[in-house]
Amino acid sequence: MKTPFKNGQRVWWKDPAGDNSGCRTISCDVQNIRSGTDTENGHELKMVVTDDSGTKSEVYAHELEPLCETTYEELLERERGLRHDMELCILQLLRQNRGRMSLTVPKQNDDEWEEFEFPVTTALYGRHSTDNVDITSIYVEPNHSDIYADGMVAGCPEKGYRLYPEQYSDALWFIVHVLRQQSETDYDKGSISQMEQGR
């Protein structure tokens, strides 16, 4: 397995002695260095790093961790952009499916109910509290852009939870699962149709 590091990369060195841990810069050609064991001499390969004063040291690859070279402002901006894209994607998929996507759930008195696992359980803001909701449906009202969810809370159906940007990732996971469920159902219907035609 190739090392994840590259020449010039900023890393954090975890000094095993605990005295000199800190930021370092990779100062060697790591193209052919592999983390793990050197089969020729039985020793783990070392890498050369340089501290901010220019002092070089040889350290083991497992003592290094990559540093984030992106500012937190940039990360937050990326997150805002990603959530906006998620919202557009959710709205597009809902409108392509008549504004609502629902999970096929067995009835509570069926044997399948006891073994059924909801694909997405998430905390949603109710009128008076935050509930852990097993999502059963996600939808958008006609001529509106607010996204809502229905679901089960402690085995009881609840409706009208508005989804906010921090919940869009869970909404997408739910929609993906519903699409897969629909695809499997369509495949089963096609198989049954072919069997009936072959009779």
C-alpha positions in Angstrom: 0.0 0.0 0.0 1.5 3.3 -1.0 2.1 6.0 1.6 -0.5 8.8 1.5 2.2 11.4 1.8 4.0 13.5 -0.8 7.0 15.7 -1.0 6.3 19.2 0.4 3.2 18.1 2.3 2.6 19.5 5.8 2.1 16.9 8.4 1.8 16.4 12.2 4.6 14.3 13.7 3.6 12.4 16.8 6.9 12.0 18.6 6.9 8.7 20.4 8.9 10.3 23.2 6.3 13.0 23.4 8.8 15.9 23.5 9.0 17.2 20.0 5.5 16.6 18.5 4.5 19.3 16.0 4.1 20.4 12.4 6.6 19.2 9.9 7.1 19.2 6.1 7.8 16.1 4.1 11.3 16.6 2.6 12.0 13.5 0.6 10.9 11.8 -2.6 8.1 9.6 -1.4 7.0 8.2 -4.8 8.5 4.8 -4.2 8.3 4.7 -0.4 5.7 2.3 0.9 4.3 2.3 4.4 4.8 -1.0 6.2 7.8 -3.3 6.1 10.8 -3.2 3.8 11.1 -6.8 2.7 14.8 -6.4 2.0 16.0 -5.6 5.6 12.9 -6.3 7.6 12.6 -2.7 8.9 9.9 -0.2 8.4 11.0 2.5 6.0 11.6 6.0 7.3 10.8 9.4 5.9 12.6 12.7 6.1 10.7 15.7 7.6 11.7 19.3 8.3 10.5 21.5 11.1 9.9 25.3 10.8 13.5 26.0 11.8 14.9 23.9 9.0 16.0 21.0 11.1 15.6 17.6 9.4 14.7 14.3 11.0 14.0 10.8 10.0 10.7 9.4 11.3 8.4 6.5 10.7 5.4 6.9 8.4 3.0 5.6 11.0 4.0 8.6 13.3 2.7 11.1 10.8 -0.8 12.5 10.2 -1.8 14.7 7.3 -2.7 18.3 8.2 -5.7 20.1 6.8 -4.4 22.7 4.4 -7.8 24.3 4.1 -9.1 27.1 6.4 -12.3 26.5 8.4 -13.9 29.4 6.5 -13.3 27.6 3.3 -14.7 24.4 4.7 -17.8 26.1 5.9 -18.3 27.7 2.5 -17.9 24.3 0.9 -20.5 22.9 3.3 -23.0 25.7 2.5 -22.5 25.1 -1.3 -22.9 21.3 -0.9 -26.1 21.7 1.2 -27.5 24.0 -1.5 -26.7 21.4 -4.2 -28.4 18.7 -2.0 -31.5 20.9 -1.7 -31.7 21.3 -5.5 -31.2 17.6 -6.0 -33.9 16.6 -3.5 -36.4 19.0 -5.0 -35.6 17.7 -8.5 -36.1 14.1 -7.5 -39.3 14.9 -5.6 -40.8 16.8 -8.5 -39.9 14.0 -10.9 -41.9 11.7 -8.6 -45.1 13.9 -8.2 -43.8 15.7 -5.2 -43.5 12.7 -2.8 -41.3 9.7 -2.3 -42.5 7.1 0.2 -41.0 3.9 1.7 -42.9 0.7 1.3 -43.5 -0.3 5.0 -45.1 -3.6 6.1 -48.2 -3.3 8.3 -47.6 -3.4 12.0 -49.6 -6.6 12.4 -47.6 -8.4 9.7 -44.8 -10.8 10.5 -42.4 -8.7 8.4 -42.9 -5.7 10.7 -40.8 -7.2 13.5 -37.8 -7.7 11.3 -38.2 -4.5 9.2 -35.4 -2.0 9.5 -36.0 1.7 8.5 -33.2 2.9 6.3 -33.0 6.4 7.9 -33.7 7.3 11.5 -32.8 10.9 12.3 -33.6 13.7 14.8 -36.2 16.1 13.4 -37.7 19.2 15.0 -41.3 18.8 16.1 -43.6 21.4 17.3 -42.7 20.9 21.0 -39.6 18.8 20.9 -37.0 17.1 18.9 -38.0 13.5 17.9 -36.1 10.5 16.6 -38.0 9.8 13.5 -38.0 6.7 11.3 -38.6 8.4 8.0 -41.4 6.9 5.8 -42.0 9.7 3.4 -40.4 12.9 2.1 -42.3 15.4 0.1 -42.8 19.0 -1.1 -46.1 20.9 -1.3 -47.2 22.1 -4.7 -45.8 25.5 -5.7 -43.5 25.5 -2.6 -39.9 24.7 -1.9 -40.0 23.7 1.7 -39.2 20.0 2.2 -41.1 17.9 4.7 -40.9 14.4 6.1 -43.4 12.0 7.7 -42.4 9.0 9.8 -42.7 6.8 12.8 -41.9 8.0 16.4 -41.9 5.1 18.9 -44.1 3.1 16.6 -46.7 5.9 16.1 -47.1 7.8 12.8 -46.2 11.5 12.8 -46.4 14.0 10.0 -45.2 17.4 8.9 -41.6 17.6 10.0 -39.8 20.4 8.1 -36.3 19.5 6.9 -33.5 21.9 7.3 -30.1 22.0 5.6 -28.3 20.0 8.2 -30.8 17.2 7.5 -30.5 17.1 3.7 -27.9 14.4 3.8 -30.3 12.0 5.6 -33.0 13.0 3.1 -30.8 12.0 0.2 -30.0 8.7 1.8 -33.7 8.0 2.2 -34.5 8.9 -1.4 -31.7 6.7 -2.7 -33.2 3.8 -0.7 -36.7 4.4 -2.0 -35.4 4.6 -5.6 -33.6 1.2 -5.1 -36.8 -0.2 -3.6 -38.8 1.0 -6.6 -36.2 -0.5 -8.9 -36.3 -3.9 -7.2 -40.2 -3.8 -7.3 -40.1 -3.0 -11.0 -37.7 -5.8 -11.7 -39.9 -8.3 -9.8 -43.0 -7.1 -11.7 -41.1 -7.6 -15.0 -40.0 -11.1 -14.0 -43.6 -12.0 -13.0 -44.9 -10.6 -16.3 -42.3 -12.6 -18.3 -43.3 -15.8 -16.4 -47.0 -15.2 -17.1 -46.3 -14.6 -20.8 -44.3 -17.9 -21.0 -47.2 -19.9 -19.7 
